Amino acid sequence: MEVAVLFISFFGLLLLGLPIALTLGMSSLVYLFISGIPLTVVPQKMYSGIDSFVLLCVPGFILAGNLMNAGNITDQIIRFSNALVGHVRGGLGLANVAGSMLFGGVSGTAVADTASIGSVMIPGMARHGYDKPFAAAVTAASSTIGPIIPPSLPMIIVGTLTGISVGQLFLAGAIPGLLLGLAMMVTCYLLALKRGYPREPWAGFRNLLLAFRRASWAIFLTFLIIFGIVGGFFTPTEASIIASLYALLVGMFVYRGLTWRELPQVLKATGVTTAALMLLVGLANVFGWILTSERIPQMIADAILGISDNPLIVLLIINLLLLLVGSFMETIAALIILFPTLLKVATLVGVDPVHFGIIAVLNLMIGLTTPPVGVCLFVASSIGRLPIAEVTRAIIPFILTNILVLMAVTYIPALSLWLPGLFYGE
């Protein structure tokens, strides 16, 4: 009875359009009230959910992304991407994807990527003869690369939940992230050929080198974070602070897009984003504790293993489950609630934990571009001032491409495990 009320209230509030954090919190309160469980459980479980040293790096990476965005990093990345691939048919679409790959290595979040790249590229592509729904679709789809290419906030959450090395997760996401970007570039190019989209004139090697030199400060930040963590020079938390200091100096004194007057606003935005994320983490932990106490995760695990214990079949079932969940639940909440349970199922059939972490994050990233709760889809449609249905239709080829990449990453473990094995000797 109580479990039924929990799920009815959860899905009912979700359909009403409440934010996922409030939906999780209010449905949990309803369950606790009718079950007679003291409400003191709520602050206890919320605190235990955010009481993690690794989570301290979250505000640092958010701050680094905000500082680089305010410091004209987006413009430099787009200029370099356009100089690199803009002369190809559909070049602005390719530049959009390339820009997301580079920007994702700075921000680590898909929504920030969509908002930053989209605000420049969607109007720009429309002015150059591209269909606006196509421009919005490319922006939303390519933003999912950000949390795969390191640094990645979802992977930090995965490491916090399970104790998996964040450094290994970061490295494991590099090749799948590049593969995802290249696959979307191919899709974009084929659509451009079919629809006759324009291409920009070749700017020459001199302009390409100049654009690379300007963007190199931003690109170097990704290598600083990764090799600093992998080399043992600093922890992920320390890396986030170093990244923030680096972003501050580069934004103010190299790109000169950031001023002291703008800094309080950047700090405020970082604080608001961090608070919202931590509230989501805490309330998701409460919801997850309720599910655990009702043995829902064990039922899910038994149901999956009851169908098959073949790793290929188990991974297919988990992919379908996560794609479904990702279409209506926010990434961080889904990870907190489902990942520990699904990880146990995956490891029971011989799947490497690091490999499974990449599979789970990639699944949920695809969910950010699918209705009804595809956040990146809504952001892109809002920037383009388009009906969500038009952007949804335009993004279908990219979703299919991303699912093909997901299948490759799922069934070819070396794509995820080669780099961690190379650097960590495993």
C-alpha positions in Angstrom: 0.0 0.0 0.0 2.7 2.5 1.1 4.9 1.7 -1.9 2.0 2.2 -4.3 1.3 5.6 -2.8 5.0 6.4 -3.1 5.0 5.7 -6.8 1.6 7.2 -7.5 2.6 10.5 -5.8 6.0 10.5 -7.5 4.7 10.1 -11.1 1.7 12.3 -10.4 3.9 15.2 -9.2 6.3 14.6 -12.1 3.4 14.8 -14.6 2.3 18.1 -13.0 5.7 19.5 -14.0 7.3 19.9 -10.5 11.1 19.9 -10.5 12.5 16.4 -9.9 14.0 17.4 -6.5 10.7 18.6 -5.1 9.0 15.5 -6.6 11.4 13.2 -4.8 11.1 15.1 -1.6 7.3 15.4 -1.5 6.6 11.8 -2.5 9.1 10.7 0.2 7.3 12.8 2.8 3.9 11.3 1.8 5.4 7.8 2.2 6.9 8.5 5.6 3.7 10.1 6.8 1.4 7.3 6.0 4.0 4.7 7.2 4.3 6.4 10.6 8.1 6.8 10.2 9.5 9.8 12.1 10.3 12.7 9.7 13.6 13.1 11.4 14.7 10.5 8.9 14.7 13.2 6.2 17.5 15.4 7.4 19.5 12.4 8.5 19.4 10.7 5.1 19.9 14.0 3.3 23.0 14.7 5.3 24.4 11.2 4.8 23.8 11.6 1.0 25.9 14.7 0.7 28.5 13.8 3.4 31.2 12.8 1.0 34.7 14.2 0.5 34.5 13.6 -3.3 31.4 15.7 -3.6 33.4 18.7 -2.5 34.8 18.9 -6.0 31.3 19.6 -7.5 31.2 23.3 -6.6 34.8 23.7 -7.8 34.1 22.3 -11.3 30.9 24.2 -11.5 32.8 27.4 -10.6 35.5 26.6 -13.2 32.9 26.2 -15.9 31.1 29.4 -15.0 34.4 31.3 -14.9 35.5 30.0 -18.3 32.1 30.7 -19.8 32.1 34.3 -18.5 35.6 34.7 -19.7 34.7 34.3 -23.4 35.8 30.6 -23.5 32.7 29.8 -25.6 33.6 32.2 -28.3 37.2 31.0 -28.6 36.1 27.3 -28.7 33.5 28.1 -31.4 36.0 30.1 -33.5 38.6 27.3 -33.3 35.9 24.6 -34.2 34.7 26.7 -37.1 38.2 27.2 -38.4 38.9 23.5 -38.2 35.7 22.0 -39.8 33.7 25.0 -41.0 34.8 24.5 -44.6 33.2 21.0 -44.8 29.6 20.7 -46.1 27.4 21.5 -43.1 30.4 22.9 -41.5 28.6 25.0 -38.8 26.9 21.9 -37.7 30.2 20.1 -37.4 31.6 23.1 -35.6 28.7 22.9 -33.2 29.6 19.3 -32.3 33.3 20.0 -32.1 32.6 23.0 -29.9 30.6 20.8 -27.5 33.4 18.3 -27.4 35.8 21.0 -26.4 33.5 22.9 -24.1 32.4 19.6 -22.4 36.0 19.1 -21.3 35.7 22.4 -19.4 32.2 22.4 -17.9 31.4 18.7 -17.4 27.7 19.4 -17.7 25.3 19.0 -20.6 22.9 21.8 -19.7 25.7 24.4 -19.5 27.0 23.2 -22.8 23.5 23.5 -24.5 23.0 27.0 -23.0 26.4 28.3 -23.8 27.0 26.8 -27.3 23.4 27.1 -28.3 23.1 30.8 -27.5 25.8 31.5 -30.2 25.3 28.6 -32.7 21.6 28.2 -33.0 21.0 31.9 -34.2 24.2 31.8 -36.2 23.3 28.6 -38.1 19.9 29.9 -38.8 21.4 33.1 -40.4 23.6 31.0 -42.6 20.8 28.9 -44.1 20.4 26.0 -41.8 16.9 24.9 -40.6 16.5 26.2 -37.1 15.1 22.9 -35.7 18.2 21.2 -37.1 20.5 23.7 -35.4 18.7 23.2 -32.1 18.8 19.4 -32.5 22.5 19.4 -33.2 23.1 21.6 -30.1 21.0 19.5 -27.8 22.4 16.1 -29.0 26.0 17.2 -29.0 25.7 18.6 -25.4 25.5 15.0 -24.2 29.2 14.6 -25.0 30.1 17.0 -22.1 29.5 14.6 -19.2 31.3 11.7 -21.0 34.5 13.5 -21.9 36.2 14.4 -18.6 35.7 16.2 -16.2 32.2 14.9 -15.6 29.9 15.7 -12.7 27.8 12.5 -13.2 31.0 10.4 -13.0 31.9 12.1 -9.8 28.5 11.1 -8.4 29.2 7.5 -9.6 32.5 7.5 -7.8 30.9 8.9 -4.6 28.2 6.2 -4.6 30.4 3.2 -5.2 34.0 4.1 -4.4 35.1 3.6 -8.0 38.2 5.7 -8.8 37.0 9.0 -10.3 40.3 9.2 -12.2 39.7 5.9 -13.8 36.1 6.9 -14.7 37.4 10.2 -16.2 39.9 8.2 -18.4 37.3 5.6 -19.3 35.0 8.3 -20.7 37.6 9.8 -23.1 37.4 7.4 -26.0 33.6 6.9 -25.8 33.2 10.7 -25.7 35.3 11.1 -28.8 33.5 8.3 -30.5 30.2 9.9 -29.7 31.3 13.2 -31.1 32.7 11.7 -34.3 29.5 9.7 -34.9 27.4 12.8 -34.5 29.7 14.6 -37.0 29.1 11.9 -39.5 25.4 12.1 -39.0 25.5 15.9 -39.3 27.6 15.7 -42.5 25.2 13.1 -44.1 22.2 15.2 -43.3 23.9 18.3 -44.7 24.6 16.5 -48.0 21.0 15.4 -48.2 19.5 18.8 -47.5 22.1 20.9 -49.3 23.3 22.9 -46.3 26.1 25.4 -47.0 29.7 25.4 -46.1 32.0 28.2 -45.0 35.1 29.2 -47.1 38.4 27.7 -46.0 40.1 30.2 -43.7 43.6 28.9 -44.2 46.2 27.4 -42.0 47.2 30.7 -40.5 43.8 31.4 -39.2 43.4 27.8 -38.0 46.7 28.1 -36.0 45.6 31.5 -34.6 42.3 30.1 -33.5 44.0 27.1 -31.9 46.4 29.3 -30.1 43.5 31.4 -28.7 41.6 28.3 -27.7 44.6 26.4 -26.4 44.3 27.9 -22.9 40.8 26.4 -22.6 41.8 23.0 -24.1 44.8 22.8 -21.7 42.5 22.9 -18.7 41.1 19.5 -19.5 44.6 18.0 -19.7 45.6 19.7 -16.5 42.6 18.1 -14.7 43.0 14.6 -16.1 46.8 14.2 -16.0 46.9 15.9 -12.6 44.5 13.3 -11.1 45.9 10.3 -13.0 49.5 11.3 -12.2 48.7 11.5 -8.5 49.5 15.2 -8.3 46.1 16.0 -6.8 42.8 14.6 -5.9 39.6 15.4 -7.8 38.6 17.9 -5.1 42.0 19.6 -5.3 41.8 19.5 -9.1 38.5 21.4 -9.0 40.1 24.2 -7.0 43.1 24.4 -9.3 40.8 24.4 -12.3 38.8 27.3 -10.8 42.0 29.3 -10.1 43.3 28.6 -13.6 39.9 29.6 -15.1 39.9 32.8 -13.1 43.4 33.8 -14.3 42.8 32.8 -17.9 39.3 34.5 -18.0 40.6 37.8 -16.6 44.1 38.1 -18.0 44.2 36.1 -21.2 40.7 36.2 -22.7 39.9 39.4 -20.8 36.2 38.6 -20.8 35.9 38.4 -17.0 36.0 41.5 -14.8 36.1 41.9 -11.0 32.6 43.5 -11.3 31.2 40.3 -12.8 32.9 37.9 -10.3 30.1 38.2 -7.6 27.5 37.2 -10.2 29.6 34.2 -11.2 30.0 33.2 -7.6 26.3 33.6 -7.0 25.4 31.5 -10.0 27.8 28.8 -8.8 26.3 28.9 -5.3 22.7 28.5 -6.7 23.6 25.7 -9.0 25.6 23.9 -6.3 22.8 24.3 -3.8 20.2 23.0 -6.2 22.4 20.0 -7.1 23.1 19.2 -3.4 19.4 19.4 -2.6 18.7 17.0 -5.4 21.4 14.6 -4.1 20.1 14.7 -0.6 16.4 14.2 -1.5 17.3 11.5 -4.0 19.2 9.7 -1.1 16.0 9.9 1.0 14.0 8.4 -1.9 16.6 5.7 -2.5 16.6 4.8 1.2 12.9 4.2 1.1 13.2 2.0 -2.0 16.0 0.0 -0.2 13.9 -0.4 2.9 11.1 -1.8 0.7 13.6 -4.1 -1.1 12.7 -2.6 -4.5 16.3 -2.7 -5.7 16.5 -6.4 -4.8 13.3 -7.0 -6.7 14.7 -5.2 -9.8 17.9 -7.2 -9.5 16.1 -10.5 -9.1 13.8 -9.7 -12.0 16.7 -8.9 -14.4 18.7 -12.0 -13.4 15.5 -14.1 -13.5 15.2 -13.3 -17.2 18.8 -14.3 -18.0 22.3 -14.4 -16.5 23.9 -14.0 -19.9 26.0 -10.7 -19.7 24.9 -9.7 -23.2 21.2 -10.0 -22.3 21.6 -8.4 -18.9 23.4 -5.4 -20.3 20.7 -5.0 -23.0 18.0 -5.1 -20.3 19.8 -2.5 -18.2 20.3 -0.3 -21.2 16.6 -0.4 -22.0 15.8 0.4 -18.4 18.2 3.3 -18.1 17.1 4.8 -21.4 13.5 4.6 -20.2 14.4 6.1 -16.8 16.6 8.8 -18.4 13.6 10.0 -20.5 11.7 11.2 -17.4 14.2 11.5 -14.5 17.1 13.8 -14.0 20.5 12.2 -14.4 21.9 12.6 -10.8 18.7 11.4 -9.2 18.6 8.3 -11.4 22.2 7.5 -10.6 21.7 7.8 -6.9 18.5 5.7 -6.9 19.4 3.0 -9.5 23.2 2.8 -10.0 24.3 0.9 -6.9 21.7 -1.8 -7.5 22.3 -2.1 -11.3 26.1 -2.2 -10.6 25.6 -5.3 -8.4 23.7 -7.0 -11.1 26.3 -6.1 -13.7 29.3 -7.2 -11.6 27.5 -10.5 -10.8 27.6 -11.3 -14.6 31.2 -10.2 -14.9 31.0 -6.6 -16.1 33.8 -4.3 -14.9 32.6 -1.6 -12.6 34.4 1.2 -14.5 33.0 0.0 -17.8 29.5 -0.2 -16.3 29.8 3.4 -14.9 30.4 4.7 -18.5 27.5 2.6 -19.8 25.1 4.1 -17.1 26.2 7.7 -17.6 26.0 7.4 -21.4 22.4 6.0 -21.2 21.2 8.8 -19.0 22.9 11.4 -21.1 20.9 10.2 -24.1 17.8 10.7 -21.9 18.6 14.4 -21.6 17.6 14.7 -25.3 14.4 12.7 -25.2 10.9 13.9 -24.0 9.1 14.2 -21.7 11.9 15.5 -19.3 14.8 16.0 -21.8 16.3 19.1 -20.2 18.7 19.8 -23.0 15.9 19.4 -25.5 13.9 22.1 -23.7 16.9 24.5 -23.3 17.7 24.2 -27.1 14.0 24.7 -28.1 13.8 27.7 -25.8 16.9 29.3 -27.3 15.7 28.7 -30.8 12.1 29.8 -29.8 10.8 26.6 -31.4 8.0 24.1 -30.4 9.4 21.1 -28.6 7.8 18.8 -31.1 9.8 20.3 -34.0 13.1 19.9 -32.2 12.1 16.4 -31.1 11.5 15.3 -34.7 14.8 16.9 -35.8 16.9 15.2 -33.1 15.7 11.6 -33.9 18.7 10.8 -36.3 21.1 12.0 -33.6 19.4 9.9 -30.9 19.6 6.8 -33.1 23.3 7.6 -33.7 23.9 7.9 -30.0 22.2 4.6 -29.3 24.4 2.9 -31.8 27.5 4.3 -30.0 26.0 3.2 -26.7 25.7 -0.4 -28.1 29.3 -0.3 -29.2 30.5 1.0 -25.8 28.4 -1.6 -24.1 29.6 -4.6 -26.0 33.2 -3.5 -26.6 34.7 -3.0 -23.1 38.1 -2.0 -24.5 36.6 1.3 -25.6 36.2 2.2 -21.9 38.9 0.2 -20.2 41.9 0.6 -22.5 43.0 4.0 -21.1 42.4 3.2 -17.4 44.4 0.0 -17.9 47.2 1.9 -19.6 47.6 4.5 -16.9 46.6 2.5 -13.8 48.1 -0.8 -14.9 45.0 -2.9 -14.6 
